[in-house]
């Protein structure tokens, strides 16, 4: 709790500053630093709680106890204080940002009892209070030798002249390096999940959707490398310090903020922070309506890109004009994308319903058409081939609506890959990546496509580069591992799959892929241990691993049950069981069914090491021929 019992003779001391709680004054040395009242109250609350985290709600209720104030007011106060308190060796001004949580004043504060510090010699006129704009233009605290600089802390120590000279040289050198760090160009950025301030948990889809949209828009209006959605969503609700987040994501800067929705009005508050030093570079609020949400997203992205550096010129989008949209269509689109990223089947199906609703309300909404195409591809990959044609049609419409929308070309690439239209797949991927080099929809699949085409060196290089750009994305490590398995690099694949499990212990795909690695390297019992518990126990994949381990009875017991009503995804695994058990006639029969259904896995049968022993069989060659794959490369 803050100590409100301080009398006029209690002071707080930190660095060159002393704060008199009774007189409501801040001193640098013997000079008064004028502050607006609410800025001073913000500083006092932080100083009194030195070393302890204060949530934004705590600060808002302390500084504005009888009024409802937007979070942006607090952000501006903190930004002003940082500029006032900053120095060469303390660029963030003692105030640490705890992402998604609040702020903390560094535990360097001393409480002293003394006679209040007298103000400096009177000026002809009182100095105006420091505002955010003043602080931004202020050159910084007085330097050595400048008039008006008081004694640091409360006393001078006798120091030999030679020692002082040496210390001065070190200090100047250190300041030069720090200045260099602050001036270093920002070339990479992460947009952290925007906080939902609506007070309604059911609106999480809206804040997450705005986060994803801002990521995409920012990447398309600047030359910045923007971290993918999957990577940043790992920090949703986290309270890690910004420098830690920056190190984990490998970025120069982060954007954090909040979304508040009130009926048809939307307010987005964003802050741009240099990751390494936690220095606040910029903060602003943006207001808009649901109907103008595309323009709102564009304005925010352009403002961020334009503020980062004069060397990075924000580029006005050259795609479809930012048109007004029905609020219901925007809601349906954002909810559909929110559900699309979930891993359970029910959410995937609900995503399809919402996205169909969005395009029905707004047929010219290119983002929604692209998202619907991706959702259709997801269903088609499970063997629902009747959806592949619709996915292609919708993706082509998205491209026609906005040829500069990376997500539209990524959707067309995915749909073409599902339809086995390999040349169109290649062209669409290249176009998507030219528009948005870090597009998650495109990057996550491009390495897998190259792998299916037998271009292993390119596939490994591409998938590895994207995983390195997004080091905390379990899904991308899994994709990279699959590419590595097809390239016969089992040790590397195992390492990335174990990393994926560390990042996401509940991952569904990582244990299955890791079991493949174990099976391919003669560790069948370890593979079985991974798949012997739900949700894998009793599945066709579990049966395959029993067959690989030579446990015929257990494998057949599972397969015979599944054969009565197999799902499309089971066809491939059933074929593998019979092939492993030596019943090649039945195995190739089931594999033929999988190929005719265009089950997703068969696209890699020509490169997957599990089929190496049957490559000389004419029946296998005939099935591969049906895939019409491009000529296998390296």
N, C-alpha and C positions, 0 to 999 in steps of 0.2 A: 504494500500500500504506500501511496505517496505520503510524505511527512508534511502536513500542512500546519504544524505547530511552530515553524521557524519564526524567530523574531528578527528585528531589523539588523541584528549583529551577526546573524548566521549567513555565511557565504559558502558557495560551492566553487571550487577551483579545479580547472582542467586546462593543461597546456598554458598558453599565454592569457587565458580567459578567467575572469571571476564573475560569478553571477550572484547578485544580491536579491534574494527572494523577497525581502521586506520592501525595498525601494523599487522593485520590479525594474532593475537595471542590469545590463550586461556590459562588462568592462573588458577591453583589451589593454593590458597594462594599466595605465591611468586614464585612458580615453573611453568615453561612453560610446558603445555601439548602438545606435538607435534602431529599435525594432518596433513593428506594429504590435499592438497588444496581443492579438491572437497568435502571432508568430512567437512572441515571448512566452505565452502560456504553453505553447507546444514544446518549446525548449525546456521550460521548467519541469513539465511532466516527464520528459525523457531523462533529464538530469537526476531528478529525485528517484527515479527507478533505475539508475545506472547499473548496468550489468544484467538487468532483467528484461525479457521481451515484453513489450506492450502491444496488444492487438490494436488494430485500427479502430475497432469499436470502443476500446478503453480510451484511446486518445480523443476520439470524436466526442464521447460523453464528458470527458474532463475539460476539453477546451471550449466546447459549445454545449453546456449542460441543459440549456433551455430552448434549444433550437434544433430542427432537423437540417443537417448540412450534408451535402454530397461529399463523397470520398475525395473528389478532386481538390476540395479546399485544403484538406489535410496534406495531400500530395504536394500542393504548391507551397504550403508552409515548410514542409521538410526540405523541399528543393531550395527554398530561400535560405534556410538555416545552413544547409550544406555549403552553399556558396559563401555565406558570411564566415563560417568557422573553418573553411578550407585553408590549407597552406601547402607548400611544396611537398612536405613530408607527411601530409595528412589530407589527401585530395578528397576524401569522402566526408570530412568534417565531423568525425567521431560517431556518426549515425550509420548504423548497419541496417540494411533491408533484409528482413526474413521473409522470403517469398511466400505469398499466399497467407501470410500470418500477420506481420506488422513491422515494428522497428525496435531497435535496441541501441541504447547509448553505451559506448564502450566503458568498461569498468575502470576508468582512470580518474574518477572524480574524488576529490578530497573535501570534507566539510571542515570549515575553520570558523572560529569565533574571533571576531576582530571588529574594530571600528569600521563602519561603512566607508568604502573607498570614496574619497571626494571626487567630484567630476573634474575633468581637465579644465584649464583656464577657459573662462567664458568666451564664446564665439560671438561675433556681431549678431548672428541670428541663429536660432536653434536648427540643428541639422534635421532634415526630413527623415521620417521613418523609412527603413529599408524595405522596399517591396521586391517582389520576384524579379521584375524587370530591372530594378537597380542592381540587384545582386548579380544578374546575368551579365551586365555590362561592367561591373566593378572589376578593376584590375587585380584584386586580391589583397591580402593583408600587407601592410607596409613591410618593406624589406629591410635588411640590415643597413643602418646608417640613415634611414629616412626619418624625418622629424616626426615626433609624436609617438614613437614606439616605446612602450613601457618595458620595465624589466620582466623577462619571462619568469613564470611562476611568481614568487614573492621576494626573492633575494638574489643578488649576484654572488657568485663564488669567485675567489681570487684564482685566476688561471694564468699560468706563465704565458708570455707573449708568443713563444715558439709553439706551445701546445695549441693555443687559440688559432694560430695561423694554419696549423695542420688540420685542426677540426674544421676550419672554414673551407679549406680545399676539399675535404671529404664531403662536407655538406653541399658545396656547390656542385661537385661531381654527381652526388646522389640526386640532387634536384634536377640536373640536366637529364639524367637517365629517366627519372620519373616523368619529366615533361615530355620526353620522347615517347614514353609508353602512352601517355594521354593523347598525344598527337598522332599516334599510329592509326593508319586507316582501318576502318571497320569493313571487313570483307565477308563476314559470316554472321548470321543472326538466328536466334530462335524465338519464336512467339510462344510464350508459356500459356497454358490454358487460362482463358479469361474467366474471372470469377463471376458467378451468378449472384447478383445482388437483388434479385426479384423477391427473395424470401420464399419462393415456391420451388421445391426440389424437382417438380415435374418440368421445370423450364431449363434443366441442365442441358437438354438437347440444343436449346437456342444458343447458350453461351459456348458450348463445344462446337456448334456449327459455325458460329461467327469466328471462332479461333481458326478452324480449318479454312474458312474463306479468306481470312486475313493472310494466312500462310501462303495460299495460292496467289492472291492478288499481289502481295509484296514481292514474290519471286518473279512475277511477270512485269513489274514496273521498275525493276532495278537489276543491276548485275550482281547483287548479293547472292551468296549461297545461303539458302534458307533451310533450316532443319525440318525434317519431315514431321507430319502429324503424329505418327506412331511413337517417335522418340520423345516428343514434348509431352504427350499425354501421360507418360510415366510419372510426370511431376505434378499431375493434377492433385490438388489438396496437400501437396508437400510443403514443408516449412524450411527447406534447406537454404542456406545462404546463397545469394546469387553467384558469388565466385565459384562455389562448389558446383552449381548447376552448369555454369559456363565451362568449367574444366571437363565435366562428364560429357557434355555435348560437343566440346571442341569448337566453341564459337566466341567471337569477339564481343558480341552484345546480345542482350535479351530484351524482349518487349514483354511487359506484364501489365495487367489492367483488369477491368471489370466491365460487365454489361448489365444495364438496368433497363427493364422493359416495363412500360406503363401503358396498357392498352395498345394503341397504335404507334406510340412514341418509343424511340430507342435512344439510350445514351450510352456511349462507349468511352471509358476513361483509359488512356494508355500512357505508359511511361517507357522511355528508352533508357537503358542502363548499360554502361560499359561493364562487361562481366568481370574482368580481372580485378578492377578496383572498386566495384559496386558504386561507381560514380553515376549520379543521375544526370543525364544529358538533356532530357526534354520530357515534358509532360503536358498533356492536353486532353480536353474533353471534346467529343463530337456528338452532335445531336442529329437525329434523322427520324424518318418514319419507316414503317414496315414496307410501304409501297416503294420507297426509295432506297431500300437496303443495299442494292448493288452499287449505287452512287456513294453511299456511306462507306462501304468497304473500300471502294477505290480511293476516296478522299483520305482515309486513314493511311492506306498503304503509300500513297504519294507523299503525304506529310512526313512519314517516318523515313522513307528513302531520301527525300529531299533534305532532311535535317542531318543525316548521317555524315555526309561529306560533300563539299562542292565538286569533288572529283567524280562522284557518282551521280550522274544526272538522271533524275527520275524520268521515265519514259511514259508518256500518255499511252494507254492501251489503244491499239489500232483495230481491235475487233469490233464486235457488235456494240452499238450505242447503249449506254446505261438507261434502260427503259424502266418505267414504273411497273410494278407487279402487284397482283392481288395479294393481300396479306396472308390469306389462307394458303396460297401456293407457296409462299416463302416458308411458312410454318411446316407444310407437308414436306418440302424439300429438305429443310434442316433436320427434321425428325427422321426422314428416310435415311439421310447420310449417317446420322447418329446411330440408328439401328443397324445399318450396313456394317459398321465397324465392330459390332458385337460378334461373338463366335458361336452362339447357340442358333439352332435351326429356326426356332420360332421367331427370333428377332430378324433373321434374314428374310423370312417370309413377310413379316410386317413391314420391313423396309420396302419391299416390292410394292405393297399396297399403297404406302404413303407416296412413293415416287410416281406411281401411276396417277394418283390423285393430283400431284403437283403439275404434271404435264397436261392433264385433262383441263385444269383450270387455266394454265398458261402454256399453250403449245409452243410458243416462241422462246421459252425459258431454256436457253442452251445448257446452263449448268444442270438443270433438272433432267434434261434429256440425256446428258452424258452420265449422270448418276444412275438413271434408270437402266441404261445400257449395261453398266458395270454390274448392277444387281441381277439383271437377266443372265449375264455371263456366269455369275456365281451359281445360279440355279442350273444353268446348262452344263456346267462342269461336273455336276453330280449325275449326269446321264440323261437329263431332260432335253433331248436334242430338239424337240419341237420349239424350244425357246431360242435356239441359236439364230435362226432366221430373223426373229423379232429383234434380238440383240443387235444384229448387224444393221437392220433397218433403222432402229432408234439411234445408234451411234452415227450413222451416216447423216441423219437429220441434225444431230447436234453439231457436227462439223459444218454442215451447210448453213446453220444458223450463226455460227461463230468460228471461222477458220483459224482464229488466233487463240482459241481456248485450248490449252494443253490437255485438260481433262477429257475434252471431246475426242482428240486424237488418241489419247491413251485408251479410251473406251473402244474406239474403232480397232486399235491394235489388239486388244484383248478379245473382242468379238471375232476378228479375223483369225486369230490364233485358234479360237474355239471351233471355227468353221473350217479349219485346215486350209485357209487361203494364205499361204506362206508369204508370197511376195507382198501382198497388201499388209500383212502383219509387220514386215520389215519396214515398209515405207511409213506406216502410221507411227510406229515406235520412234523412228528417226525424227519425224515431224514433232511429236510430243516432247521429245527430249531437247530439241532445238528451241522450243518455246519455253520450257521449264526444266532445266537440267536435273533438278532434284525432285521431280514429280513422283510422288509415292506410287500412284496408280501405274505409271509407266516403268519406273526403275525396279519396282518389286517383281515385275514379270519379264523384263527384257532379258536378264541373265538366264532365266529358265527357258525362254524361247531359243536363245543362242545355243543353250545346252542341247535342246531337242534337235536342233539342226546339226549337231555334231561339231560345233565350233567351240571346242572346249577352252582353248586359251583365251579367246575373247570373252566367253561366258564367265570364266573364273575372274578375269581382270575386272569386268563390269560389276558382277555381283559383289566382289570383294571391295571395290572402291565405294559402292553405295553403302555396304555394311559399315565400312570405316567412317563414312560421313555421318552415320546414324548409329553410334556404338551402343546405345542402350535400347535398341529395337530388337526384341527377341525374334519377331517374324522375319526380319531381314537376315539375321544370323541363320535361321532355319533355311531360308531360300538359298543363301550362300552355301550352306552345308550340302543341300541337294545337288547343286552344281558341282561341288567338290566330289561327291560320291560318284557322279557320272564321269568325272575326270580321273577316277581311281585314286584320289588323294584322301584316303580314309582317316589318317591321323589328323589332318587339318579339319576334316568334317567333324570328327569326334570332338575336337576342341571347341568348335563353334556351337555345336549342339549342347554341350555341357554349359557353355556360357549362356546360351538361350534359356536353359533351365534355371540358371542362377537368377537371370533377369525376370523370368516368368515361370515360377515353379508349377503353376497349374496349366502350362501349355499343353495343348492336345497333340500338336504335330511333332514336337521335339522328341518325345519318347519313341514314337513310331520310326522316325528317321534314325535315331540313335540305335534302335534295335536292328535296323538294316545294317548299320556299320558293324555292330557286333556279329551279326550273322555272316556278313561277307568276310570277316576276319577270323572266323572259326570260334567265336565265343557265343555259341547258341544258347547256353544256359543263362548267360547274362542277359541275352535278348529276351528269353522267356520270362525272366524275373521282372523285366520292365513291363511286359504286356500281360502279366497274369492277374492284374487287379483291374477293377473298373476304371475307365470305361472300355478297356480293350478286351478284358477276359471274355472268352466265348465268341469273339468277332472273327471274321474271315482273316484279318491280319494276324490274330493270335494263332489261327489254324496254320497259316503259312509258316510261322516260326516253329510250331510243333513239327511240321513236315521237314523243315531245314535241319532240325535236331534229330531227325530219324524216328520220331515218336509217331508212328503211322496211325495207331488206334485213336489217340487223342485228336490228331488232325482230322481224320475221317469222321469222327463223331460230331465235330463242329460243322464240317462242310455238308454232311448229309442233311443236317437240320436246316442250314441256310439255303441249300439248293431248292427247297420246297417253295420259297418265296424270296428270291434274291433281289436286293436293291442293285441299281446299276453299278454302284461303287464296288459291289462284291464280286462282279464278274471277273475282274482282273485278278483278284486275290484267289478265287477258286481255281482259276487256270494255273496260277503259280503253285498251289498246293499239289495238284495232280502232276504237274511237270516235275516237282521236287520228289514226289513219290515214285516217279518212273512211269506213270501212266500217261505217256506223251499223246496218245490219240485223244484221250479225254481232255487233256490239258490244252491242246491246240484247238479243240472244239470250243471250249469255254473262252479261250483267247479270241477266237473268231467272233464270238458273240460280243465281247468287249469292244472289238474294233468296229463292228457294225453299229454299235450304240455310241461310238465315239466317246467312250469313257475317257476322262481326262488323262489318266495315267498312261494310256497306250501311246501317247505322243513321244514318250521317252523310252519305249521298249527297244528301239534300235540302238540306244546308247547306254542303257542301264546294265551294270555288270552282272546282275542276277541272271541275265539271259545269254551270257557269253557262251555257255556250253551248248546252246541250241542254234547258234548263228549259222552253222553249216547245214542245218536241216532245211530242205526246200519248203516245208510247210511254214517255217518261221519267215523265210525270205518272201514267201507269197503274202503273208500278213503285212510285213513291212512295206511291201510294194503298194498295198492299198492306202498307206498313209500319204503317199505322194510327197514325201519330205524332200527338201533340197539335198543335193549331193553332200554326203558327210565330209566335213573338213577334218581339221586336226583334232 
